[in-house]
Amino acid sequence: MQNNIESIWAAGCPQNVKEEQKLSFQDLLVLGVDYIVKQFALKRGFKIEVAQANIQKLPNIVLKRNDVLYAIAVVPFVYPNYAYLKDEIRIQLVHNVKAYNAIPLYAPIGFRSTDSERAKASMALKGDTFDILFRGFIQLNDKESQNLIVENTEFSLLEE
């Protein structure tokens, strides 16, 4: 998702990058919530009930369409790593949203620098441009453990 925006960084991996030049988990969460709301939910006719990029509060997004509520945990990652949701957090989220008859969903969303060298180095720098890696949602359960690394065909885009 580039929209003709250019990176402020020269090609390749810069040396001596300061911490404040790197995207934090919080920064990535803001980008992830923003992407899912603007590029997914609004374009597909969902009503946004809640959208919060707060590390301490789940769900990050609550969507509604056709009287169905979806409670989404957004978990960002930087390519080639992957996002995980700890079992105890997943189980707690599932129990909390059941009280509202919401469907609990996991939304891993990745960011890969458009610069191949920075992508290989797993660098996420402020002012860079990124390819967004979003395949959809995985419905969560409250079993003791749940495999969140699934085949592409197991992701849902909430189509009816």
N, CA, C and O atoms as a DFTB+ gen file, in Angstrom:
640 C
 N C O
     1  1       0.850      -1.169       0.000
     2  2       0.000       0.000       0.000
     3  2       0.896       1.232       0.000
     4  3       1.254       1.732       1.066
     5  1       1.257       1.721      -1.162
     6  2       2.223       2.793      -1.213
     7  2       1.621       4.154      -1.519
     8  3       2.110       5.156      -0.996
     9  1       0.602       4.235      -2.328
    10  2      -0.049       5.506      -2.646
    11  2       0.930       6.591      -3.093
    12  3       0.776       7.754      -2.723
    13  1       1.936       6.216      -3.889
    14  2       2.919       7.159      -4.432
    15  2       3.667       7.948      -3.368
    16  3       4.109       9.068      -3.625
    17  1       3.810       7.393      -2.210
    18  2       4.581       8.024      -1.140
    19  2       5.985       7.433      -1.199
    20  3       6.154       6.230      -1.397
    21  1       6.981       8.281      -1.027
    22  2       8.360       7.805      -1.056
    23  2       8.938       7.770       0.347
    24  3       8.581       8.575       1.206
    25  1       9.825       6.833       0.556
    26  2      10.525       6.722       1.829
    27  2      11.494       7.886       1.985
    28  3      12.044       8.389       1.006
    29  1      11.690       8.298       3.213
    30  2      12.688       9.339       3.473
    31  2      14.083       8.735       3.556
    32  3      15.076       9.459       3.632
    33  1      14.158       7.395       3.542
    34  2      15.425       6.692       3.703
    35  2      16.032       6.363       2.344
    36  3      15.312       6.013       1.409
    37  1      17.336       6.473       2.232
    38  2      18.048       6.035       1.039
    39  2      17.977       4.510       0.978
    40  3      17.681       3.858       1.979
    41  1      18.244       3.954      -0.181
    42  2      18.202       2.505      -0.351
    43  2      19.176       1.817       0.605
    44  3      20.242       2.347       0.918
    45  1      18.790       0.634       1.059
    46  2      19.649      -0.154       1.935
    47  2      19.388       0.098       3.406
    48  3      18.489       0.853       3.776
    49  1      20.184      -0.545       4.231
    50  2      20.048      -0.437       5.683
    51  2      20.955       0.667       6.224
    52  3      22.174       0.595       6.069
    53  1      20.384       1.669       6.845
    54  2      21.214       2.728       7.418
    55  2      21.979       2.223       8.639
    56  3      21.532       1.311       9.334
    57  1      23.111       2.817       8.882
    58  2      23.927       2.473      10.042
    59  2      23.558       3.394      11.204
    60  3      23.060       4.499      10.989
    61  1      23.797       2.948      12.413
    62  2      23.617       3.758      13.623
    63  2      22.217       4.369      13.736
    64  3      22.078       5.562      14.005
    65  1      21.195       3.558      13.532
    66  2      19.819       4.020      13.652
    67  2      19.497       4.198      15.131
    68  3      19.735       3.297      15.936
    69  1      18.960       5.351      15.484
    70  2      18.593       5.639      16.866
    71  2      17.233       5.005      17.173
    72  3      16.409       4.814      16.279
    73  1      17.015       4.686      18.437
    74  2      15.753       4.066      18.858
    75  2      14.545       4.898      18.444
    76  3      13.529       4.348      18.020
    77  1      14.647       6.211      18.565
    78  2      13.498       7.060      18.234
    79  2      13.198       7.091      16.737
    80  3      12.164       7.621      16.330
    81  1      14.086       6.531      15.909
    82  2      13.846       6.450      14.468
    83  2      13.147       5.149      14.080
    84  3      12.698       4.992      12.945
    85  1      13.060       4.218      15.031
    86  2      12.411       2.932      14.777
    87  2      10.942       3.004      15.160
    88  3      10.567       3.709      16.097
    89  1      10.116       2.267      14.425
    90  2       8.711       2.160      14.801
    91  2       8.599       1.230      16.003
    92  3       9.152       0.130      15.998
    93  1       7.889       1.671      17.021
    94  2       7.656       0.854      18.209
    95  2       6.459      -0.067      17.970
    96  3       5.752       0.071      16.972
    97  1       6.239      -0.998      18.885
    98  2       5.061      -1.855      18.798
    99  2       3.796      -0.990      18.801
   100  3       2.850      -1.268      18.065
   101  1       3.784       0.049      19.625
   102  2       2.632       0.951      19.681
   103  2       2.416       1.630      18.325
   104  3       1.280       1.730      17.862
   105  1       3.487       2.094      17.687
   106  2       3.374       2.707      16.356
   107  2       2.781       1.716      15.356
   108  3       1.900       2.064      14.571
   109  1       3.272       0.485      15.395
   110  2       2.775      -0.549      14.479
   111  2       1.310      -0.876      14.763
   112  3       0.541      -1.128      13.836
   113  1       0.922      -0.872      16.038
   114  2      -0.469      -1.124      16.393
   115  2      -1.370      -0.032      15.831
   116  3      -2.442      -0.324      15.301
   117  1      -0.946       1.217      15.942
   118  2      -1.719       2.333      15.367
   119  2      -1.882       2.133      13.860
   120  3      -2.981       2.283      13.326
   121  1      -0.795       1.797      13.180
   122  2      -0.857       1.565      11.734
   123  2      -1.770       0.396      11.397
   124  3      -2.524       0.456      10.426
   125  1      -1.707      -0.673      12.196
   126  2      -2.536      -1.847      11.949
   127  2      -4.015      -1.580      12.142
   128  3      -4.833      -1.965      11.306
   129  1      -4.364      -0.926      13.234
   130  2      -5.770      -0.588      13.484
   131  2      -6.285       0.340      12.385
   132  3      -7.385       0.144      11.867
   133  1      -5.497       1.337      12.036
   134  2      -5.871       2.279      10.985
   135  2      -6.108       1.557       9.660
   136  3      -7.092       1.830       8.973
   137  1      -5.225       0.653       9.304
   138  2      -5.362      -0.081       8.044
   139  2      -6.642      -0.916       8.039
   140  3      -7.414      -0.863       7.082
   141  1      -6.867      -1.684       9.102
   142  2      -8.041      -2.561       9.131
   143  2      -9.329      -1.750       9.095
   144  3     -10.278      -2.126       8.407
   145  1      -9.369      -0.644       9.826
   146  2     -10.576       0.194       9.820
   147  2     -10.796       0.816       8.445
   148  3     -11.882       0.701       7.878
   149  1      -9.767       1.476       7.905
   150  2      -9.946       2.248       6.665
   151  2      -9.920       1.406       5.395
   152  3     -10.708       1.644       4.480
   153  1      -9.026       0.429       5.328
   154  2      -8.863      -0.330       4.092
   155  2      -9.695      -1.611       4.054
   156  3      -9.902      -2.186       2.986
   157  1     -10.166      -2.052       5.204
   158  2     -10.984      -3.257       5.225
   159  2     -12.423      -2.950       5.622
   160  3     -13.339      -3.106       4.814
   161  1     -12.624      -2.517       6.854
   162  2     -13.978      -2.421       7.424
   163  2     -14.862      -1.402       6.718
   164  3     -15.969      -1.732       6.292
   165  1     -14.390      -0.181       6.592
   166  2     -15.233       0.858       5.990
   167  2     -15.564       0.546       4.536
   168  3     -16.666       0.843       4.074
   169  1     -14.631      -0.043       3.820
   170  2     -14.854      -0.370       2.408
   171  2     -15.812      -1.539       2.225
   172  3     -16.309      -1.767       1.122
   173  1     -16.078      -2.287       3.303
   174  2     -16.973      -3.447       3.213
   175  2     -18.284      -3.236       3.978
   176  3     -19.033      -4.185       4.207
   177  1     -18.549      -2.012       4.363
   178  2     -19.828      -1.690       4.968
   179  2     -19.990      -2.023       6.435
   180  3     -21.119      -2.112       6.917
   181  1     -18.907      -2.209       7.155
   182  2     -18.995      -2.446       8.587
   183  2     -19.166      -1.123       9.320
   184  3     -18.643      -0.093       8.894
   185  1     -19.896      -1.162      10.414
   186  2     -19.988      -0.016      11.310
   187  2     -18.891      -0.186      12.355
   188  3     -18.723      -1.269      12.916
   189  1     -18.154       0.878      12.612
   190  2     -17.077       0.831      13.591
   191  2     -17.665       1.189      14.955
   192  3     -18.087       2.323      15.182
   193  1     -17.688       0.219      15.845
   194  2     -18.184       0.446      17.201
   195  2     -17.060       0.941      18.106
   196  3     -17.259       1.841      18.922
   197  1     -15.873       0.343      17.953
   198  2     -14.691       0.705      18.736
   199  2     -13.471       0.579      17.836
   200  3     -13.354      -0.372      17.063
   201  1     -12.573       1.534      17.939
   202  2     -11.267       1.445      17.284
   203  2     -10.266       2.098      18.222
   204  3     -10.261       3.318      18.387
   205  1      -9.424       1.285      18.832
   206  2      -8.455       1.807      19.797
   207  2      -7.129       1.061      19.636
   208  3      -7.082      -0.169      19.639
   209  1      -6.087       1.818      19.500
   210  2      -4.750       1.240      19.384
   211  2      -4.088       1.313      20.757
   212  3      -3.097       2.014      20.963
   213  1      -4.669       0.567      21.676
   214  2      -4.193       0.568      23.052
   215  2      -3.651      -0.818      23.374
   216  3      -4.383      -1.807      23.330
   217  1      -2.381      -0.879      23.692
   218  2      -1.733      -2.159      23.982
   219  2      -2.384      -2.850      25.182
   220  3      -2.407      -4.079      25.256
   221  1      -2.905      -2.072      26.105
   222  2      -3.450      -2.615      27.347
   223  2      -4.905      -3.054      27.245
   224  3      -5.419      -3.682      28.171
   225  1      -5.587      -2.735      26.130
   226  2      -7.015      -3.028      26.041
   227  2      -7.341      -3.826      24.783
   228  3      -6.947      -3.481      23.669
   229  1      -8.075      -4.903      25.013
   230  2      -8.594      -5.695      23.904
   231  2     -10.090      -5.808      24.066
   232  3     -10.565      -5.874      25.200
   233  1     -10.846      -5.833      23.012
   234  2     -10.419      -5.834      21.622
   235  2      -9.985      -4.441      21.156
   236  3     -10.386      -3.423      21.721
   237  1      -9.155      -4.427      20.110
   238  2      -8.724      -3.162      19.526
   239  2      -9.797      -2.580      18.624
   240  3      -9.946      -1.363      18.520
   241  1     -10.543      -3.461      17.973
   242  2     -11.593      -3.027      17.051
   243  2     -12.840      -3.857      17.311
   244  3     -12.766      -5.071      17.501
   245  1     -13.988      -3.185      17.318
   246  2     -15.267      -3.883      17.343
   247  2     -16.037      -3.397      16.123
   248  3     -16.283      -2.202      15.956
   249  1     -16.410      -4.349      15.275
   250  2     -17.156      -4.051      14.051
   251  2     -18.556      -4.647      14.153
   252  3     -18.790      -5.623      14.866
   253  1     -19.473      -4.033      13.419
   254  2     -20.830      -4.567      13.384
   255  2     -21.343      -4.498      11.955
   256  3     -21.167      -3.500      11.255
   257  1     -21.983      -5.586      11.542
   258  2     -22.664      -5.619      10.251
   259  2     -23.760      -6.660      10.347
   260  3     -23.541      -7.766      10.841
   261  1     -24.939      -6.296       9.872
   262  2     -26.100      -7.190       9.905
   263  2     -26.347      -7.762      11.302
   264  3     -26.615      -8.954      11.456
   265  1     -26.254      -6.904      12.313
   266  2     -26.484      -7.261      13.705
   267  2     -25.507      -8.297      14.262
   268  3     -25.791      -8.926      15.281
   269  1     -24.370      -8.479      13.608
   270  2     -23.330      -9.369      14.103
   271  2     -22.156      -8.506      14.568
   272  3     -21.673      -7.642      13.836
   273  1     -21.706      -8.761      15.810
   274  2     -20.562      -8.039      16.366
   275  2     -19.298      -8.878      16.219
   276  3     -19.309     -10.087      16.451
   277  1     -18.224      -8.228      15.836
   278  2     -16.915      -8.863      15.722
   279  2     -15.954      -8.099      16.621
   280  3     -15.807      -6.885      16.485
   281  1     -15.298      -8.803      17.537
   282  2     -14.328      -8.202      18.451
   283  2     -12.942      -8.662      18.017
   284  3     -12.646      -9.857      18.024
   285  1     -12.095      -7.708      17.637
   286  2     -10.836      -8.036      16.967
   287  2      -9.617      -7.627      17.791
   288  3      -9.498      -6.489      18.245
   289  1      -8.727      -8.586      17.967
   290  2      -7.413      -8.319      18.560
   291  2      -6.444      -8.134      17.392
   292  3      -6.186      -9.072      16.638
   293  1      -5.916      -6.934      17.248
   294  2      -4.965      -6.624      16.187
   295  2      -3.554      -6.840      16.744
   296  3      -3.191      -6.268      17.773
   297  1      -2.772      -7.661      16.062
   298  2      -1.416      -7.939      16.527
   299  2      -0.457      -7.701      15.359
   300  3      -0.376      -8.509      14.433
   301  1       0.272      -6.575      15.416
   302  2       1.186      -6.244      14.319
   303  2       2.520      -6.981      14.439
   304  3       2.923      -7.411      15.520
   305  1       3.188      -7.110      13.296
   306  2       4.522      -7.699      13.274
   307  2       5.322      -7.096      12.131
   308  3       4.773      -6.509      11.198
   309  1       6.631      -7.260      12.232
   310  2       7.528      -6.797      11.180
   311  2       8.100      -8.026      10.485
   312  3       8.719      -8.882      11.117
   313  1       7.884      -8.098       9.184
   314  2       8.392      -9.190       8.351
   315  2       9.881      -9.360       8.580
   316  3      10.584      -8.356       8.688
   317  1      10.395     -10.567       8.660
   318  2       9.753     -11.864       8.428
   319  2       9.214     -12.519       9.705
   320  3       8.829     -13.688       9.682
   321  1       9.183     -11.790      10.793
   322  2       8.616     -12.319      12.033
   323  2       7.106     -12.466      11.878
   324  3       6.539     -12.061      10.863
   325  1       6.465     -13.040      12.876
   326  2       5.020     -13.224      12.851
   327  2       4.455     -12.855      14.213
   328  3       5.161     -12.913      15.220
   329  1       3.203     -12.481      14.247
   330  2       2.551     -12.042      15.474
   331  2       1.918     -13.222      16.206
   332  3       1.377     -14.141      15.592
   333  1       1.998     -13.171      17.509
   334  2       1.379     -14.205      18.338
   335  2       0.540     -13.548      19.424
   336  3       0.843     -12.450      19.890
   337  1      -0.504     -14.233      19.809
   338  2      -1.351     -13.813      20.910
   339  2      -1.205     -14.890      21.983
   340  3      -1.497     -16.059      21.731
   341  1      -0.758     -14.507      23.167
   342  2      -0.555     -15.483      24.242
   343  2      -1.879     -16.148      24.593
   344  3      -2.939     -15.525      24.550
   345  1      -1.791     -17.436      24.945
   346  2      -3.000     -18.215      25.230
   347  2      -3.857     -17.583      26.316
   348  3      -5.076     -17.501      26.166
   349  1      -3.241     -17.132      27.408
   350  2      -4.048     -16.572      28.499
   351  2      -4.769     -15.291      28.069
   352  3      -5.892     -15.041      28.508
   353  1      -4.149     -14.491      27.231
   354  2      -4.788     -13.270      26.723
   355  2      -5.912     -13.631      25.766
   356  3      -6.986     -13.032      25.812
   357  1      -5.668     -14.617      24.892
   358  2      -6.682     -15.076      23.937
   359  2      -7.910     -15.615      24.674
   360  3      -9.043     -15.278      24.333
   361  1      -7.677     -16.445      25.674
   362  2      -8.792     -17.042      26.422
   363  2      -9.583     -15.960      27.150
   364  3     -10.814     -15.990      27.155
   365  1      -8.896     -15.018      27.757
   366  2      -9.575     -13.922      28.454
   367  2     -10.407     -13.086      27.483
   368  3     -11.538     -12.715      27.794
   369  1      -9.851     -12.792      26.314
   370  2     -10.597     -12.035      25.309
   371  2     -11.856     -12.780      24.885
   372  3     -12.933     -12.189      24.804
   373  1     -11.724     -14.070      24.615
   374  2     -12.884     -14.871      24.198
   375  2     -13.967     -14.829      25.265
   376  3     -15.141     -14.637      24.946
   377  1     -13.592     -15.004      26.519
   378  2     -14.582     -14.982      27.610
   379  2     -15.227     -13.604      27.742
   380  3     -16.434     -13.507      27.959
   381  1     -14.442     -12.547      27.616
   382  2     -14.981     -11.192      27.749
   383  2     -15.982     -10.848      26.646
   384  3     -17.016     -10.241      26.923
   385  1     -15.692     -11.221      25.424
   386  2     -16.581     -10.821      24.324
   387  2     -17.805     -11.720      24.196
   388  3     -18.794     -11.337      23.571
   389  1     -17.744     -12.914      24.784
   390  2     -18.925     -13.783      24.771
   391  2     -20.092     -13.115      25.491
   392  3     -21.248     -13.330      25.127
   393  1     -19.802     -12.310      26.507
   394  2     -20.851     -11.612      27.254
   395  2     -21.620     -10.639      26.361
   396  3     -22.755     -10.275      26.671
   397  1     -21.013     -10.225      25.269
   398  2     -21.655      -9.286      24.329
   399  2     -22.109      -9.985      23.052
   400  3     -22.505      -9.330      22.089
   401  1     -22.052     -11.307      23.046
   402  2     -22.389     -12.103      21.864
   403  2     -21.578     -11.680      20.644
   404  3     -22.081     -11.677      19.520
   405  1     -20.324     -11.325      20.879
   406  2     -19.437     -10.940      19.787
   407  2     -18.586     -12.134      19.378
   408  3     -18.299     -13.019      20.184
   409  1     -18.193     -12.138      18.124
   410  2     -17.311     -13.174      17.604
   411  2     -15.872     -12.693      17.789
   412  3     -15.492     -11.660      17.237
   413  1     -15.062     -13.434      18.565
   414  2     -13.679     -13.006      18.813
   415  2     -12.771     -13.376      17.636
   416  3     -12.754     -14.519      17.178
   417  1     -12.026     -12.388      17.164
   418  2     -11.154     -12.595      16.010
   419  2      -9.730     -12.129      16.304
   420  3      -9.500     -11.208      17.087
   421  1      -8.803     -12.786      15.658
   422  2      -7.378     -12.457      15.715
   423  2      -6.991     -11.903      14.349
   424  3      -7.288     -12.511      13.320
   425  1      -6.327     -10.750      14.340
   426  2      -5.934     -10.115      13.083
   427  2      -4.433      -9.841      13.086
   428  3      -4.001      -8.765      13.501
   429  1      -3.634     -10.804      12.626
   430  2      -2.210     -10.522      12.484
   431  2      -2.007      -9.608      11.277
   432  3      -2.562      -9.861      10.208
   433  1      -1.221      -8.558      11.439
   434  2      -0.980      -7.639      10.336
   435  2       0.506      -7.293      10.312
   436  3       1.077      -6.823      11.296
   437  1       1.103      -7.541       9.158
   438  2       2.536      -7.375       9.035
   439  2       2.936      -6.164       8.216
   440  3       2.185      -5.668       7.377
   441  1       4.132      -5.716       8.488
   442  2       4.711      -4.581       7.780
   443  2       6.075      -4.995       7.257
   444  3       6.931      -5.456       8.011
   445  1       6.265      -4.824       5.948
   446  2       7.532      -5.168       5.301
   447  2       8.001      -3.940       4.535
   448  3       7.286      -3.422       3.678
   449  1       9.201      -3.481       4.849
   450  2       9.750      -2.328       4.147
   451  2       9.738      -2.603       2.650
   452  3       9.994      -3.727       2.219
   453  1       9.443      -1.589       1.868
   454  2       9.483      -1.747       0.420
   455  2      10.917      -1.819      -0.092
   456  3      11.154      -2.171      -1.248
   457  1      11.865      -1.487       0.768
   458  2      13.282      -1.649       0.437
   459  2      13.673      -3.077       0.788
   460  3      13.524      -3.492       1.937
   461  1      14.168      -3.830      -0.179
   462  2      14.440      -5.256       0.045
   463  2      15.483      -5.493       1.137
   464  3      15.368      -6.461       1.889
   465  1      16.481      -4.646       1.238
   466  2      17.506      -4.830       2.272
   467  2      16.938      -4.585       3.671
   468  3      17.228      -5.334       4.604
   469  1      16.128      -3.531       3.812
   470  2      15.514      -3.267       5.120
   471  2      14.493      -4.353       5.458
   472  3      14.337      -4.721       6.622
   473  1      13.801      -4.862       4.442
   474  2      12.840      -5.950       4.671
   475  2      13.562      -7.187       5.194
   476  3      13.114      -7.801       6.162
   477  1      14.682      -7.560       4.560
   478  2      15.443      -8.728       5.002
   479  2      15.972      -8.544       6.417
   480  3      16.078      -9.510       7.172
   481  1      16.305      -7.309       6.781
   482  2      16.842      -7.010       8.110
   483  2      15.745      -6.783       9.145
   484  3      16.041      -6.491      10.303
   485  1      14.491      -6.913       8.742
   486  2      13.348      -6.706       9.634
   487  2      13.373      -5.301      10.257
   488  3      13.128      -5.133      11.451
   489  1      13.670      -4.311       9.431
   490  2      13.727      -2.923       9.907
   491  2      12.397      -2.227       9.643
   492  3      11.860      -2.285       8.537
   493  1      11.881      -1.576      10.663
   494  2      10.674      -0.759      10.539
   495  2      11.041       0.632      11.029
   496  3      11.097       0.889      12.231
   497  1      11.289       1.518      10.087
   498  2      11.764       2.858      10.409
   499  2      10.689       3.897      10.140
   500  3       9.929       3.792       9.177
   501  1      10.637       4.892      11.000
   502  2       9.710       6.003      10.786
   503  2      10.078       6.693       9.474
   504  3      11.255       6.922       9.195
   505  1       9.078       7.018       8.680
   506  2       9.309       7.689       7.406
   507  2       9.557       6.747       6.246
   508  3       9.737       7.193       5.114
   509  1       9.570       5.433       6.514
   510  2       9.763       4.452       5.452
   511  2       8.403       4.113       4.843
   512  3       7.366       4.527       5.360
   513  1       8.413       3.366       3.756
   514  2       7.182       2.872       3.144
   515  2       7.148       1.355       3.322
   516  3       8.185       0.695       3.391
   517  1       5.928       0.823       3.395
   518  2       5.756      -0.585       3.727
   519  2       4.729      -1.253       2.836
   520  3       3.766      -0.634       2.384
   521  1       4.961      -2.538       2.595
   522  2       3.929      -3.410       2.057
   523  2       3.183      -3.935       3.275
   524  3       3.794      -4.279       4.288
   525  1       1.869      -3.994       3.172
   526  2       1.044      -4.475       4.280
   527  2       0.716      -5.943       4.036
   528  3       0.276      -6.313       2.948
   529  1       0.929      -6.766       5.037
   530  2       0.664      -8.192       4.952
   531  2      -0.554      -8.498       5.830
   532  3      -0.434      -8.733       7.033
   533  1      -1.722      -8.488       5.195
   534  2      -2.971      -8.750       5.925
   535  2      -3.794      -9.744       5.120
   536  3      -4.240      -9.448       4.011
   537  1      -3.990     -10.930       5.694
   538  2      -4.721     -11.991       4.995
   539  2      -6.160     -12.126       5.471
   540  3      -6.986     -12.749       4.805
   541  1      -6.456     -11.538       6.631
   542  2      -7.799     -11.652       7.170
   543  2      -7.764     -12.010       8.642
   544  3      -6.828     -11.658       9.359
   545  1      -8.796     -12.716       9.085
   546  2      -9.021     -12.971      10.497
   547  2      -9.071     -14.468      10.785
   548  3      -9.411     -15.280       9.924
   549  1      -8.723     -14.803      12.018
   550  2      -8.866     -16.166      12.518
   551  2      -9.807     -16.094      13.711
   552  3      -9.584     -15.313      14.636
   553  1     -10.862     -16.909      13.690
   554  2     -11.781     -16.917      14.824
   555  2     -11.110     -17.603      16.007
   556  3     -10.548     -18.692      15.885
   557  1     -11.184     -16.940      17.146
   558  2     -10.535     -17.438      18.359
   559  2     -11.466     -18.355      19.138
   560  3     -12.690     -18.237      19.071
   561  1     -10.849     -19.274      19.879
   562  2     -11.612     -20.130      20.781
   563  2     -10.992     -20.044      22.167
   564  3      -9.944     -19.425      22.350
   565  1     -11.647     -20.672      23.143
   566  2     -11.136     -20.609      24.509
   567  2     -10.536     -21.942      24.971
   568  3     -10.493     -22.229      26.167
   569  1     -10.083     -22.736      24.031
   570  2      -9.390     -23.975      24.378
   571  2      -8.035     -23.625      24.982
   572  3      -7.563     -22.493      24.872
   573  1      -7.424     -24.609      25.618
   574  2      -6.149     -24.387      26.301
   575  2      -5.085     -23.807      25.374
   576  3      -4.293     -22.960      25.786
   577  1      -5.069     -24.258      24.135
   578  2      -4.154     -23.688      23.144
   579  2      -4.852     -23.655      21.789
   580  3      -5.788     -24.413      21.536
   581  1      -4.379     -22.764      20.926
   582  2      -4.948     -22.628      19.589
   583  2      -3.815     -22.283      18.638
   584  3      -3.013     -21.389      18.907
   585  1      -3.758     -22.996      17.532
   586  2      -2.749     -22.725      16.522
   587  2      -3.157     -21.478      15.733
   588  3      -4.202     -21.456      15.082
   589  1      -2.326     -20.454      15.800
   590  2      -2.623     -19.215      15.078
   591  2      -1.766     -19.064      13.828
   592  3      -1.799     -18.028      13.164
   593  1      -0.998     -20.104      13.511
   594  2      -0.257     -20.134      12.245
   595  2      -1.015     -21.100      11.344
   596  3      -0.901     -22.318      11.475
   597  1      -1.781     -20.537      10.437
   598  2      -2.676     -21.344       9.610
   599  2      -2.422     -21.081       8.131
   600  3      -1.748     -20.122       7.754
   601  1      -2.972     -21.947       7.317
   602  2      -2.890     -21.779       5.865
   603  2      -3.721     -20.565       5.446
   604  3      -4.670     -20.184       6.131
   605  1      -3.360     -19.975       4.336
   606  2      -4.090     -18.803       3.826
   607  2      -5.577     -19.069       3.688
   608  3      -6.383     -18.159       3.886
   609  1      -5.961     -20.292       3.351
   610  2      -7.365     -20.626       3.140
   611  2      -8.166     -20.612       4.446
   612  3      -9.397     -20.606       4.417
   613  1      -7.479     -20.606       5.585
   614  2      -8.157     -20.634       6.874
   615  2      -8.456     -19.237       7.420
   616  3      -9.143     -19.096       8.432
   617  1      -7.934     -18.197       6.743
   618  2      -8.251     -16.828       7.134
   619  2      -9.616     -16.458       6.565
   620  3      -9.993     -16.910       5.484
   621  1     -10.342     -15.641       7.298
   622  2     -11.656     -15.182       6.854
   623  2     -11.625     -13.678       6.612
   624  3     -10.967     -12.932       7.337
   625  1     -12.341     -13.252       5.592
   626  2     -12.542     -11.824       5.350
   627  2     -13.967     -11.418       5.698
   628  3     -14.445     -10.366       5.272
   629  1     -14.650     -12.271       6.486
   630  2     -15.979     -12.006       7.022
   631  2     -17.013     -11.800       5.923
   632  3     -17.960     -11.029       6.081
   633  1     -16.821     -12.490       4.823
   634  2     -17.808     -12.417       3.742
   635  2     -18.978     -13.305       4.116
   636  3     -18.813     -14.342       4.759
   637  1     -20.144     -12.887       3.709
   638  2     -21.338     -13.678       4.082
   639  2     -21.793     -14.552       2.948
   640  3     -22.777     -15.279       3.085
